[in-house]
Amino acid sequence: MSATVCAQDLADYSAQYEIQMNGLQAGELNQQLETLTDGLHRFRSATKAKGVVALFKRDTVKETSLWSLSQQKIKPRQYLYQRNGGKKDKYLRMDFDWRNRSVHIDDKVHPWDLEIENGTLEKHVYQVQLRLDLLQNPQQKTFNYLIADGGHLKHYQIKRLEQETITTPLGSINTVKFKRQRDRDSDKDRETTLWCAPELNYLPVKLEHIEKDGTKFIAVLRRVEGISKSAFTPVE
């Protein structure tokens, strides 16, 4: 299958997720995947606090990934992280220089350069690469990714677990459950789990993240445009 066909398989879309924190409404996550006129691809996420949580935490977090696609593999060009509205703003920009195998990281305080290897991704776009890999190898049990994050390279290992039917505001849908394994001792107590729907080209319909202190965040898909919703079974 060509890279062009794969890019079409991952159709441009927009999605909205409802976020809960320890069972309480906490905010919403909006994501958008789009193909630009120059052939590059852009993946954007925006998280905003809502409900009771918004009374204490007004942060808005925006992430943007820009990349090219070749041989079903993502080649990052740029990653941008912005957090605003809370007690402490944060900015981070990563520009990938593949000719010199390095990434320039600018946090507006102490910019630096990091050596990278072929195939290196960043922590936002790996979800898109996982979808591409699942389309190519739907029965694969383990996926390994090298991620430029926090000033060094990390290894993300995504393990396939069981199938599970997930109920969303759009209806119920069959999914495959995946868990991210962490390779650093400092991250061992954090867990990230994704439920991806094969009938939606492995779009995550549910995400769960547990922090070291036990705080649990769950995001469930409630709206999607650009992808057929016929795979959902209405819930009475």
C-alpha positions in Angstrom: 0.0 0.0 0.0 1.4 3.4 -0.9 1.9 6.3 1.4 -0.7 8.2 -0.5 -3.3 5.6 0.1 -2.4 5.4 3.8 -2.8 9.2 4.1 -6.3 8.8 2.6 -7.1 6.0 5.0 -6.5 8.5 7.8 -9.1 11.0 6.5 -9.0 14.5 7.7 -11.3 14.9 10.7 -12.3 16.8 13.8 -13.3 15.2 17.1 -14.4 16.3 20.5 -13.9 14.4 23.7 -15.5 14.9 27.1 -12.9 14.8 29.9 -13.6 13.6 33.5 -11.2 13.8 36.4 -11.9 11.3 39.2 -15.5 11.0 38.0 -16.2 14.7 37.7 -16.6 16.8 34.6 -13.2 18.4 34.0 -13.1 19.8 30.5 -13.1 19.0 26.8 -10.5 17.9 24.3 -10.7 19.0 20.7 -8.6 17.3 18.0 -8.2 17.9 14.3 -6.2 16.1 11.6 -5.8 17.9 8.3 -3.8 17.7 5.1 -2.3 21.0 4.0 -2.0 22.4 0.5 1.8 21.7 0.4 1.2 18.0 1.2 2.2 18.2 4.8 -0.1 17.0 7.6 -1.1 18.8 10.8 -2.5 17.3 14.0 -3.9 19.7 16.6 -5.2 19.2 20.1 -6.7 21.7 22.5 -7.7 21.0 26.0 -9.8 23.4 28.1 -11.0 23.0 31.7 -14.8 23.0 32.3 -17.2 22.3 35.1 -16.1 22.5 38.7 -12.5 22.0 37.7 -12.6 25.3 35.8 -13.1 27.1 39.1 -9.6 26.1 40.2 -7.8 25.4 37.0 -8.3 27.7 34.0 -5.5 26.3 31.8 -5.9 25.9 28.1 -3.4 23.5 26.5 -2.7 23.5 22.8 -0.5 21.1 20.9 0.3 21.2 17.2 2.3 18.6 15.2 3.4 19.2 11.6 4.9 16.4 9.6 5.5 14.7 6.2 4.5 11.1 5.4 6.7 8.6 3.5 6.4 4.8 3.4 3.6 4.9 6.0 6.0 6.6 8.4 5.7 10.0 10.0 8.6 12.4 9.7 8.1 15.2 12.2 8.8 18.8 11.1 7.7 20.8 14.1 5.9 20.4 17.4 4.4 23.2 19.4 3.1 23.1 23.0 1.4 26.1 24.6 -0.3 26.3 28.1 -2.0 29.5 29.0 -4.5 30.9 31.4 -3.4 29.2 34.6 -0.9 30.0 37.3 2.1 29.3 35.1 2.2 29.5 31.3 4.4 27.2 29.4 5.8 27.3 25.8 7.8 24.7 24.0 8.7 24.5 20.3 10.6 21.6 18.6 12.1 22.0 15.1 13.4 18.8 13.5 16.5 19.0 11.4 16.7 15.6 9.7 19.8 16.4 7.6 21.8 16.8 10.8 19.7 14.4 12.8 18.9 16.9 15.6 16.0 18.7 17.0 16.2 22.3 18.2 14.1 22.8 21.3 13.1 26.3 22.4 11.3 26.9 25.8 12.0 30.7 25.7 14.4 30.1 28.7 17.2 27.8 27.8 17.1 26.6 24.1 19.1 23.5 23.3 19.7 20.9 20.6 19.1 17.2 20.9 20.6 14.5 18.8 17.9 12.1 17.3 17.8 8.9 15.4 15.9 7.9 12.2 12.3 7.3 13.0 12.2 9.6 16.1 8.7 11.0 16.8 7.4 13.5 19.4 4.9 12.7 22.2 1.8 14.2 20.4 2.0 12.7 17.0 2.8 9.1 18.0 -1.0 8.4 18.3 -1.3 9.1 14.6 1.7 6.8 13.8 0.0 4.1 15.9 -3.1 4.3 13.8 -1.1 4.0 10.6 0.8 1.0 12.0 -2.5 -0.7 13.0 -3.9 -0.2 9.5 -0.8 -2.0 8.1 -0.6 -4.7 10.8 -3.9 -5.0 12.7 -2.9 -8.1 14.5 0.5 -6.8 15.8 0.8 -7.2 19.6 3.5 -4.6 20.4 4.5 -1.3 18.9 7.7 0.5 19.8 8.4 4.2 19.3 11.4 6.5 20.0 10.2 9.8 21.3 12.0 13.2 21.6 10.6 14.5 24.9 12.0 16.4 27.9 15.4 17.0 26.5 16.2 13.3 25.8 14.9 10.3 23.9 12.3 8.0 25.5 11.1 4.6 24.4 7.3 4.2 24.2 6.1 0.6 24.0 2.4 0.2 23.2 1.0 -3.2 24.0 -2.2 -4.7 22.6 -4.6 -6.0 25.2 -8.2 -7.3 24.8 -11.1 -6.2 22.7 -13.8 -4.2 24.5 -17.1 -2.6 23.6 -17.1 1.1 24.7 -20.2 3.2 25.2 -20.0 6.8 24.1 -22.5 9.6 23.6 -22.5 8.6 19.9 -23.4 5.0 20.8 -21.5 1.8 21.5 -18.6 0.6 19.4 -16.1 -2.3 19.3 -12.5 -1.3 20.2 -9.1 -2.8 20.8 -7.5 -1.8 24.1 -3.8 -0.7 24.2 -1.6 0.3 27.1 1.6 2.3 27.0 4.5 0.9 28.9 7.0 3.3 30.4 10.7 2.7 30.4 11.8 5.2 33.0 11.6 4.6 36.8 10.3 8.1 37.3 7.3 7.3 35.1 6.5 3.8 36.3 3.5 4.9 38.4 1.8 6.6 35.5 -0.5 4.8 33.1 -1.9 5.6 29.7 -4.5 3.4 28.0 -6.2 3.9 24.7 -9.3 2.2 23.2 -9.1 2.4 19.4 -12.0 1.5 17.1 -11.0 -0.6 14.0 -14.1 0.6 12.2 -13.0 4.2 12.6 -9.5 3.4 11.3 -8.3 3.0 14.9 -9.4 6.4 16.0 -9.2 6.5 19.9 -12.8 6.6 21.3 -11.6 6.6 24.9 -8.3 7.6 26.6 -7.4 7.1 30.2 -4.4 8.6 32.0 -3.5 7.9 35.7 -1.0 10.2 37.4 1.5 9.2 40.0 -0.8 10.5 42.8 -3.7 8.3 41.5 -5.6 11.1 39.8 -7.5 9.6 36.9 -8.4 11.4 33.7 -10.8 9.8 31.2 -11.6 11.3 27.8 -14.5 9.8 25.8 -15.4 10.7 22.2 -18.7 12.6 21.9 -18.5 14.2 18.5 -16.7 13.5 15.2 -16.8 15.0 11.8 -15.1 13.7 8.6 -15.4 10.0 9.7 -18.6 7.9 9.2 -20.5 7.3 12.4 -22.4 4.3 11.0 -20.2 1.9 13.1 -21.8 3.2 16.3 -24.8 1.2 17.7 -27.4 3.4 19.3 -27.8 3.0 23.0 -31.3 3.0 24.4 
